[in-house]
Amino acid sequence: MDSPTYEMDSREQLLEYLQTNGIAVLVWNGSGVMECKRCRMAEKEMCMSACEEGADGSLKERIAERLVFMGFRQGQVGFNNIVEAIAVIAQMRQGEQIRVTSDIYPKVAACQGSTVRNVERTIRNAIESVWKRSNLQALQEMYPYPCDNLNGRPTNAEFLINMAGRFRV
Protein backbone atom coordinates (compact mmCIF):
# COMPACT_ATOMS: atom_id res chain seq x y z
CA MET A 1 0.00 0.00 0.00
CA ASP A 2 1.50 3.30 -1.10
CA SER A 3 1.27 6.45 1.01
CA PRO A 4 0.15 9.63 -0.74
CA THR A 5 2.99 11.97 -1.66
CA TYR A 6 2.64 15.73 -1.71
CA GLU A 7 5.21 17.71 -3.64
CA MET A 8 5.75 21.32 -2.69
CA ASP A 9 7.39 23.90 -4.90
CA SER A 10 9.15 25.67 -2.05
CA ARG A 11 9.93 25.52 1.64
CA GLU A 12 7.45 28.33 2.30
CA GLN A 13 4.69 26.39 0.54
CA LEU A 14 5.40 23.36 2.73
CA LEU A 15 5.38 25.48 5.90
CA GLU A 16 2.12 27.12 4.83
CA TYR A 17 0.56 23.69 4.19
CA LEU A 18 1.62 22.43 7.62
CA GLN A 19 0.43 25.60 9.32
CA THR A 20 -3.01 25.54 7.65
CA ASN A 21 -3.43 21.94 8.78
CA GLY A 22 -2.76 22.90 12.41
CA ILE A 23 0.78 21.58 12.62
CA ALA A 24 3.20 23.78 14.57
CA VAL A 25 6.57 23.97 12.85
CA LEU A 26 9.70 25.05 14.69
CA VAL A 27 12.73 25.76 12.53
CA TRP A 28 16.32 26.38 13.61
CA ASN A 29 17.90 29.22 11.69
CA GLY A 30 21.62 29.57 11.06
CA SER A 31 22.29 31.58 14.22
CA GLY A 32 20.84 28.95 16.54
CA VAL A 33 17.52 30.69 17.17
CA MET A 34 14.32 28.75 16.83
CA GLU A 35 11.50 30.40 14.92
CA CYS A 36 7.91 29.27 15.29
CA LYS A 37 6.09 29.26 11.97
CA ARG A 38 2.71 29.52 13.72
CA CYS A 39 3.26 32.82 15.45
CA ARG A 40 6.42 33.95 13.59
CA MET A 41 8.26 34.68 16.83
CA ALA A 42 11.96 33.99 17.21
CA GLU A 43 12.48 33.68 20.96
CA LYS A 44 11.84 30.16 22.27
CA GLU A 45 10.06 30.96 25.52
CA MET A 46 8.10 33.88 24.07
CA CYS A 47 7.15 31.71 21.14
CA MET A 48 5.93 28.80 23.22
CA SER A 49 3.90 31.01 25.56
CA ALA A 50 2.38 32.92 22.64
CA CYS A 51 1.50 29.68 20.89
CA GLU A 52 0.03 28.28 24.09
CA GLU A 53 -2.13 31.34 24.67
CA GLY A 54 -3.31 31.60 21.07
CA ALA A 55 -3.54 27.92 20.26
CA ASP A 56 -6.86 26.52 19.16
CA GLY A 57 -6.07 23.22 20.86
CA SER A 58 -6.89 21.90 24.26
CA LEU A 59 -4.63 21.76 27.28
CA LYS A 60 -3.40 18.28 26.38
CA GLU A 61 -2.56 19.37 22.84
CA ARG A 62 -0.50 22.29 24.15
CA ILE A 63 1.29 19.99 26.60
CA ALA A 64 2.02 17.51 23.80
CA GLU A 65 3.42 20.30 21.60
CA ARG A 66 5.73 21.46 24.38
CA LEU A 67 6.96 17.91 25.02
CA VAL A 68 7.67 17.33 21.33
CA PHE A 69 9.49 20.66 21.29
CA MET A 70 11.65 19.38 24.17
CA GLY A 71 12.52 16.17 22.31
CA PHE A 72 9.91 13.67 23.49
CA ARG A 73 8.57 11.38 20.79
CA GLN A 74 4.84 10.89 20.45
CA GLY A 75 5.44 7.23 19.66
CA GLN A 76 6.98 6.59 23.07
CA VAL A 77 4.80 4.56 25.38
CA GLY A 78 5.20 7.07 28.20
CA PHE A 79 4.36 10.13 26.09
CA ASN A 80 0.58 9.92 26.62
CA ASN A 81 1.11 9.11 30.29
CA ILE A 82 3.22 12.25 30.72
CA VAL A 83 0.67 14.40 28.89
CA GLU A 84 -2.16 13.02 31.02
CA ALA A 85 -0.21 13.44 34.29
CA ILE A 86 0.77 17.03 33.51
CA ALA A 87 -2.83 17.84 32.57
CA VAL A 88 -4.15 16.35 35.83
CA ILE A 89 -1.64 18.32 37.91
CA ALA A 90 -2.20 21.55 35.96
CA GLN A 91 -5.94 21.37 36.65
CA MET A 92 -5.52 20.93 40.40
CA ARG A 93 -6.38 23.84 42.67
CA GLN A 94 -3.55 26.14 43.70
CA GLY A 95 -2.13 25.04 47.04
CA GLU A 96 -3.59 21.54 46.80
CA GLN A 97 -1.06 18.89 47.83
CA ILE A 98 0.34 17.00 44.83
CA ARG A 99 1.03 13.36 45.61
CA VAL A 100 2.32 11.92 42.37
CA THR A 101 2.67 8.28 43.41
CA SER A 102 -0.55 7.93 45.36
CA ASP A 103 -2.87 10.29 43.45
CA ILE A 104 -1.58 11.14 39.97
CA TYR A 105 -0.32 7.76 38.78
CA PRO A 106 -3.57 5.93 39.67
CA LYS A 107 -5.63 8.56 37.78
CA VAL A 108 -3.36 8.27 34.74
CA ALA A 109 -3.43 4.47 34.92
CA ALA A 110 -7.23 4.49 34.98
CA CYS A 111 -7.40 6.87 31.99
CA GLN A 112 -4.85 4.91 29.98
CA GLY A 113 -6.08 1.43 30.93
CA SER A 114 -2.76 0.54 32.53
CA THR A 115 -1.26 -0.16 35.93
CA VAL A 116 0.32 2.33 38.32
CA ARG A 117 3.64 0.51 38.02
CA ASN A 118 3.61 0.71 34.21
CA VAL A 119 2.71 4.39 34.28
CA GLU A 120 5.64 5.20 36.57
CA ARG A 121 8.07 3.11 34.52
CA THR A 122 7.05 4.48 31.12
CA ILE A 123 7.23 8.07 32.36
CA ARG A 124 10.68 7.44 33.84
CA ASN A 125 11.92 5.78 30.64
CA ALA A 126 10.61 8.62 28.46
CA ILE A 127 12.31 11.27 30.62
CA GLU A 128 15.56 9.28 30.69
CA SER A 129 15.61 8.86 26.92
CA VAL A 130 15.13 12.59 26.31
CA TRP A 131 17.87 13.52 28.76
CA LYS A 132 20.24 10.95 27.21
CA ARG A 133 19.79 11.82 23.54
CA SER A 134 19.06 15.55 23.63
CA ASN A 135 21.43 18.48 23.57
CA LEU A 136 21.59 19.18 27.32
CA GLN A 137 22.27 22.88 26.89
CA ALA A 138 19.19 23.34 24.70
CA LEU A 139 17.16 21.12 27.03
CA GLN A 140 18.16 23.20 30.05
CA GLU A 141 16.87 26.30 28.27
CA MET A 142 13.47 24.62 27.85
CA TYR A 143 13.52 23.04 31.32
CA PRO A 144 15.34 25.60 33.52
CA TYR A 145 14.64 23.82 36.81
CA PRO A 146 17.49 22.32 38.85
CA CYS A 147 18.07 18.57 38.71
CA ASP A 148 19.53 17.28 41.98
CA ASN A 149 19.45 13.71 40.76
CA LEU A 150 22.54 11.51 40.43
CA ASN A 151 21.35 10.62 36.93
CA GLY A 152 21.51 14.26 35.82
CA ARG A 153 17.81 14.32 34.99
CA PRO A 154 14.78 15.33 37.03
CA THR A 155 12.80 12.75 38.91
CA ASN A 156 9.34 11.92 37.56
CA ALA A 157 7.63 14.02 40.22
CA GLU A 158 9.96 17.01 39.70
CA PHE A 159 9.46 16.93 35.95
CA LEU A 160 5.67 16.53 36.07
CA ILE A 161 5.10 19.21 38.72
CA ASN A 162 7.49 21.74 37.15
CA MET A 163 6.02 21.26 33.68
CA ALA A 164 2.46 21.44 35.02
CA GLY A 165 3.31 24.85 36.51
CA ARG A 166 3.59 26.18 32.95
CA PHE A 167 0.07 25.04 32.13
CA ARG A 168 -1.83 25.98 35.29
CA VAL A 169 -5.41 26.95 34.50
Buried (B, 14 or more C-beta within 10 A) or exposed (E): EEEEEEEEEEEEEBBBEBBEEEEBBBEEEEEEEBBBBBBEBEEBEEBBBBBBEEBEBEBBBBBBBBBBBBBBEEEBBBBBBBBBBBBBBBEBEEEEEEEBEEBBBBBBBEBBEBEBEBBBBBBBEBBBBBBEEBEEEBBEEBBEEEBEEEEEBBBBBBBBBBBBEBBEE
